[in-house]
Amino acid sequence: MRIQTGLTYWHLLADLIWKDDYGRLFEHRSPHELLQGYDVEVPYKVPGLPPVKVNFPGLFPNLPLAKDPDMTHRTKIRTGKSSLKRTFDYVSWRDQTEVKVNCPYAMMHLPFDEQCKANPFPCCGQKEPVYVWDTHRAPGEFDENANAIQGCSGDQFRPGLHADKEQVLVFFDIAQRVMALTTTPGEGTYDYNGVHLRKFRPDRKLVWGNATERSHNSRYYQLGPGGLMNLTMLFGADVFISLPHFLEGDPRLVEQIDGLEPSKDKHDLYIGVEPYTGITIVEEQRAMISVQVNSVKAEFGKGKGWFPNLGDRDLFVPVAWFNQQALATSDGTDQVKTMYMAMSLITIVRWVGVGLGGLTVICAIAIGLRARKQKTAPGANHEGAADQRVQPRTGSEGLLEAGHLTQ
């Protein structure tokens, strides 16, 4: 980690802790420590003073309520009353409408440290919080203001995500920036416990592209190989995030490290969204943390420096990859399937109604035609009917024909 005094003094301090390049590069830590954080104690102690510790804050630390920024600050989201398309979008996050952090570079100015002059850092020693990302605007882009709080948490989107190419915006809190998640045209849906889901992934160019692939990503300081997201401003160290095993990254990232085998089945990052409701049912948030390693000249002319064999190369060394997974329970998917049943019944009732309506029209036409025939039939046979009338007769024969017997 880069301490606030600057690179020069950090290198001097690190030389007291680690004596060789292997020790500087590799350290055995448990997954719990990586997630929750840990302290590194400087082995040299000053009599009468407490030991000096360097803290790594952890990727997902469990914080007490009084220190948890999600508990001490308010977050507001939209309900969709004024615009259905912006349902569940952030209005503010942790009482911010634009992201700011304490400057991680040279907060404590000490003699002989020239790091801010030697490197074009985004900030240098400011006492007040600074913007996380470059403030230049990108008119017409989904992230016109790179520091703006927008998008949603990723748990719920607007309903009706049926277009072949859909795009939603998610504010990724660990990176403190908005990401465009898109569907892959022609991919269709997949089944999860009877629920039909669509996969939304971070767009390769818009999110993972470097400044060459997408010029606007220079605002996020993505100036190295493609496939890396720069988190230096947040961690105060050269920390980068990518897909595990540098999946979809620059091929050189994989070639420089032995043992990497990127696989879409194992290392893909996506969320599974039910398109009718916009509810996220499955989360497979796989990501890898890497650190940038390069050669460092010896401070004050002593020693051989750090990693001299690298020359002018930059090496991105994986530290750990993780999968933040969330799956809906069977009770949750049963509710969605109940909705599917209701939608099917509505469709059935609709077609039954159409069928009954058609049958009613056919019956009405048949009855009309029959009535018309009955009206025309007596007029056509009137003359014949008159000729068939029985003439009256007299005598006993006639009485018998009339049904009466007289004696």
HUWO-V306506 format. One record per pair of residues at least 24 apart in sequence whose ideal C-beta (glycine too) atoms are under 10 Angstrom apart, sorted by sequence separation. I is the first residue (numbers start at 0). J is the second residue. If there is no record, write none. Layout:
# HUWO-V306506
i & j
I & J
I & J
This chain:
# HUWO-V306506
i & j
16 & 40
33 & 57
34 & 58
35 & 59
36 & 60
68 & 92
69 & 93
101 & 125
102 & 126
156 & 180
163 & 187
178 & 202
181 & 205
224 & 248
225 & 249
226 & 250
242 & 266
243 & 267
290 & 314
291 & 315
292 & 316
16 & 41
32 & 57
33 & 58
34 & 59
35 & 60
36 & 61
68 & 93
101 & 126
102 & 127
104 & 129
141 & 166
153 & 178
179 & 204
180 & 205
181 & 206
224 & 249
225 & 250
226 & 251
227 & 252
241 & 266
242 & 267
243 & 268
289 & 314
290 & 315
291 & 316
13 & 39
15 & 41
16 & 42
31 & 57
33 & 59
34 & 60
35 & 61
36 & 62
68 & 94
101 & 127
102 & 128
103 & 129
142 & 168
150 & 176
151 & 177
179 & 205
180 & 206
223 & 249
224 & 250
225 & 251
226 & 252
242 & 268
289 & 315
290 & 316
15 & 42
16 & 43
28 & 55
34 & 61
35 & 62
68 & 95
101 & 128
102 & 129
141 & 168
148 & 175
149 & 176
150 & 177
153 & 180
161 & 188
178 & 205
179 & 206
201 & 228
224 & 251
225 & 252
226 & 253
241 & 268
289 & 316
290 & 317
13 & 41
15 & 43
30 & 58
99 & 127
100 & 128
101 & 129
148 & 176
149 & 177
150 & 178
178 & 206
224 & 252
259 & 287
287 & 315
289 & 317
290 & 318
12 & 41
26 & 55
99 & 128
100 & 129
146 & 175
147 & 176
148 & 177
150 & 179
177 & 206
178 & 207
223 & 252
288 & 317
289 & 318
98 & 128
99 & 129
100 & 130
146 & 176
147 & 177
150 & 180
169 & 199
171 & 201
176 & 206
287 & 317
288 & 318
289 & 319
12 & 43
99 & 130
100 & 131
145 & 176
146 & 177
224 & 255
287 & 318
288 & 319
289 & 320
98 & 130
99 & 131
145 & 177
165 & 197
167 & 199
169 & 201
174 & 206
287 & 319
288 & 320
95 & 128
97 & 130
98 & 131
144 & 177
166 & 199
207 & 240
256 & 289
286 & 319
287 & 320
288 & 321
97 & 131
98 & 132
142 & 176
165 & 199
207 & 241
286 & 320
287 & 321
97 & 132
142 & 177
171 & 206
207 & 242
226 & 261
285 & 320
286 & 321
15 & 51
141 & 177
142 & 178
161 & 197
166 & 202
285 & 321
286 & 322
16 & 53
97 & 134
141 & 178
142 & 179
160 & 197
169 & 206
212 & 249
252 & 289
284 & 321
285 & 322
286 & 323
141 & 179
284 & 322
285 & 323
0 & 39
12 & 51
140 & 179
160 & 199
166 & 205
203 & 242
207 & 246
209 & 248
246 & 285
248 & 287
283 & 322
284 & 323
285 & 324
13 & 53
207 & 247
209 & 249
282 & 322
283 & 323
284 & 324
12 & 53
201 & 242
207 & 248
244 & 285
246 & 287
248 & 289
282 & 323
283 & 324
284 & 325
176 & 218
200 & 242
207 & 249
243 & 285
245 & 287
282 & 324
283 & 325
131 & 174
132 & 175
156 & 199
176 & 219
242 & 285
243 & 286
244 & 287
281 & 324
282 & 325
283 & 326
9 & 53
131 & 175
132 & 176
203 & 247
242 & 286
243 & 287
245 & 289
281 & 325
282 & 326
131 & 176
174 & 219
203 & 248
241 & 286
242 & 287
243 & 288
280 & 325
281 & 326
282 & 327
153 & 199
201 & 247
240 & 286
241 & 287
279 & 325
280 & 326
281 & 327
97 & 144
98 & 145
99 & 146
200 & 247
240 & 287
241 & 288
280 & 327
96 & 144
97 & 145
98 & 146
239 & 287
240 & 288
241 & 289
279 & 327
97 & 146
98 & 147
239 & 288
240 & 289
278 & 327
96 & 146
97 & 147
98 & 148
178 & 228
238 & 288
239 & 289
2 & 53
95 & 146
96 & 147
97 & 148
238 & 289
239 & 290
280 & 331
1 & 53
2 & 54
95 & 147
96 & 148
176 & 228
237 & 289
238 & 290
239 & 291
280 & 332
0 & 53
95 & 148
96 & 149
237 & 290
238 & 291
278 & 331
0 & 54
174 & 228
176 & 230
234 & 288
236 & 290
237 & 291
266 & 320
268 & 322
273 & 327
0 & 55
93 & 148
173 & 228
174 & 229
175 & 230
236 & 291
237 & 292
265 & 320
268 & 323
270 & 325
271 & 326
280 & 335
0 & 56
92 & 148
174 & 230
234 & 290
237 & 293
266 & 322
271 & 327
278 & 334
91 & 148
92 & 149
171 & 228
173 & 230
175 & 232
176 & 233
255 & 312
265 & 322
278 & 335
89 & 147
90 & 148
92 & 150
174 & 232
175 & 233
228 & 286
230 & 288
255 & 313
256 & 314
259 & 317
276 & 334
89 & 148
90 & 149
174 & 233
255 & 314
256 & 315
258 & 317
273 & 332
276 & 335
88 & 148
89 & 149
92 & 152
173 & 233
227 & 287
231 & 291
255 & 315
256 & 316
275 & 335
88 & 149
89 & 150
141 & 202
251 & 312
255 & 316
256 & 317
88 & 150
89 & 151
206 & 268
227 & 289
229 & 291
252 & 314
273 & 335
276 & 338
87 & 150
88 & 151
89 & 152
142 & 205
252 & 315
275 & 338
85 & 149
87 & 151
88 & 152
141 & 205
142 & 206
227 & 291
251 & 315
275 & 339
85 & 150
86 & 151
87 & 152
140 & 205
252 & 317
273 & 338
85 & 151
87 & 153
174 & 240
249 & 315
273 & 339
87 & 154
173 & 240
200 & 267
201 & 268
248 & 315
275 & 342
87 & 155
88 & 156
200 & 268
201 & 269
223 & 291
86 & 155
87 & 156
88 & 157
171 & 240
198 & 267
199 & 268
200 & 269
201 & 270
86 & 156
87 & 157
145 & 215
198 & 268
199 & 269
200 & 270
245 & 315
86 & 157
145 & 216
198 & 269
199 & 270
84 & 156
85 & 157
86 & 158
98 & 170
143 & 215
145 & 217
146 & 218
197 & 269
198 & 270
199 & 271
245 & 317
75 & 148
84 & 157
140 & 213
142 & 215
145 & 218
196 & 269
197 & 270
198 & 271
199 & 272
244 & 317
74 & 148
77 & 151
83 & 157
98 & 172
141 & 215
142 & 216
144 & 218
145 & 219
196 & 270
197 & 271
198 & 272
241 & 315
243 & 317
246 & 320
76 & 151
82 & 157
83 & 158
84 & 159
100 & 175
140 & 215
196 & 271
197 & 272
245 & 320
76 & 152
83 & 159
98 & 174
99 & 175
137 & 213
139 & 215
142 & 218
195 & 271
196 & 272
197 & 273
237 & 313
239 & 315
241 & 317
243 & 319
244 & 320
98 & 175
137 & 214
142 & 219
194 & 271
196 & 273
197 & 274
239 & 316
243 & 320
74 & 152
79 & 157
92 & 170
98 & 176
137 & 215
140 & 218
195 & 273
196 & 274
237 & 315
239 & 317
242 & 320
243 & 321
76 & 155
79 & 158
88 & 167
89 & 168
93 & 172
98 & 177
136 & 215
137 & 216
194 & 273
195 & 274
239 & 318
241 & 320
243 & 322
87 & 167
88 & 168
92 & 172
95 & 175
135 & 215
137 & 217
191 & 271
195 & 275
199 & 279
238 & 318
240 & 320
89 & 170
137 & 218
194 & 275
88 & 170
93 & 175
133 & 215
135 & 217
136 & 218
189 & 271
191 & 273
194 & 276
196 & 278
85 & 168
92 & 175
135 & 218
188 & 271
196 & 279
198 & 281
200 & 283
201 & 284
133 & 217
134 & 218
188 & 272
194 & 278
196 & 280
132 & 217
133 & 218
188 & 273
195 & 280
196 & 281
198 & 283
201 & 286
132 & 218
133 & 219
183 & 269
188 & 274
194 & 280
132 & 219
133 & 220
182 & 269
194 & 281
89 & 177
131 & 219
132 & 220
180 & 268
192 & 280
227 & 315
131 & 220
180 & 269
191 & 280
192 & 281
224 & 313
226 & 315
180 & 270
182 & 272
191 & 281
223 & 313
224 & 315
180 & 272
182 & 274
189 & 281
223 & 315
8 & 105
121 & 218
132 & 229
3 & 101
6 & 104
7 & 105
74 & 172
3 & 102
5 & 104
6 & 105
8 & 107
121 & 220
131 & 230
3 & 103
5 & 105
120 & 220
132 & 232
2 & 103
3 & 104
4 & 105
5 & 106
8 & 109
119 & 220
131 & 232
169 & 270
1 & 103
3 & 105
4 & 106
5 & 107
7 & 109
8 & 110
130 & 232
131 & 233
0 & 103
1 & 104
2 & 105
3 & 106
4 & 107
5 & 108
7 & 110
8 & 111
9 & 112
69 & 172
129 & 232
167 & 270
1 & 105
2 & 106
3 & 107
4 & 108
5 & 109
7 & 111
8 & 112
68 & 172
2 & 107
3 & 108
4 & 109
7 & 112
9 & 114
167 & 272
3 & 109
5 & 111
6 & 112
7 & 113
8 & 114
5 & 112
6 & 113
7 & 114
165 & 272
4 & 112
5 & 113
6 & 114
5 & 114
6 & 115
165 & 274
4 & 114
5 & 115
7 & 117
121 & 231
122 & 232
167 & 277
169 & 279
6 & 117
120 & 231
121 & 232
173 & 284
6 & 118
120 & 232
160 & 272
162 & 274
167 & 279
174 & 286
1 & 114
160 & 273
161 & 274
171 & 284
173 & 286
59 & 173
156 & 270
160 & 274
161 & 275
58 & 173
158 & 273
159 & 274
160 & 275
171 & 286
154 & 270
156 & 272
158 & 274
159 & 275
160 & 276
153 & 270
155 & 272
156 & 273
158 & 275
159 & 276
160 & 277
5 & 123
154 & 272
156 & 274
158 & 276
159 & 277
5 & 124
153 & 272
157 & 276
158 & 277
156 & 276
157 & 277
158 & 278
3 & 124
155 & 276
156 & 277
155 & 277
156 & 278
154 & 277
155 & 278
156 & 279
154 & 278
155 & 279
154 & 279
151 & 277
153 & 279
104 & 231
152 & 279
103 & 231
104 & 232
151 & 279
154 & 282
103 & 232
106 & 235
153 & 282
102 & 232
103 & 233
101 & 232
103 & 234
104 & 235
153 & 284
196 & 327
100 & 232
103 & 235
100 & 233
102 & 235
103 & 236
194 & 327
98 & 232
100 & 234
101 & 235
192 & 326
98 & 233
100 & 235
191 & 326
192 & 327
191 & 327
192 & 328
193 & 329
192 & 329
194 & 331
194 & 332
192 & 331
193 & 332
194 & 333
196 & 335
192 & 332
193 & 333
194 & 334
195 & 335
191 & 332
192 & 333
194 & 335
193 & 335
194 & 336
192 & 335
193 & 336
191 & 335
192 & 336
194 & 338
195 & 339
194 & 339
193 & 339
173 & 323
154 & 325
153 & 325
58 & 234
56 & 233
56 & 234
55 & 234
56 & 235
58 & 238
55 & 236
58 & 240
111 & 298
111 & 299
87 & 277
86 & 277
9 & 236
58 & 286
1 & 231
58 & 288
3 & 235
1 & 234
2 & 235
0 & 234
1 & 235
2 & 236
0 & 235
1 & 236
0 & 236
1 & 237
0 & 237
1 & 238
0 & 238
33 & 288
58 & 318
58 & 319
59 & 321
58 & 321
59 & 323
58 & 323
24 & 290
24 & 292
23 & 292
20 & 292
23 & 295
20 & 294
24 & 305
13 & 295
23 & 305
24 & 306
14 & 297
20 & 303
23 & 306
14 & 298
20 & 304
10 & 295
20 & 305
33 & 318
34 & 319
10 & 296
19 & 305
20 & 306
33 & 319
10 & 297
11 & 298
14 & 301
20 & 307
34 & 321
10 & 298
11 & 299
14 & 302
17 & 305
20 & 308
33 & 321
6 & 295
9 & 298
10 & 299
20 & 309
30 & 319
0 & 290
8 & 298
11 & 301
14 & 304
24 & 314
28 & 318
7 & 298
14 & 305
25 & 316
28 & 319
30 & 321
6 & 298
7 & 299
10 & 302
13 & 305
24 & 316
26 & 318
25 & 318
10 & 304
10 & 305
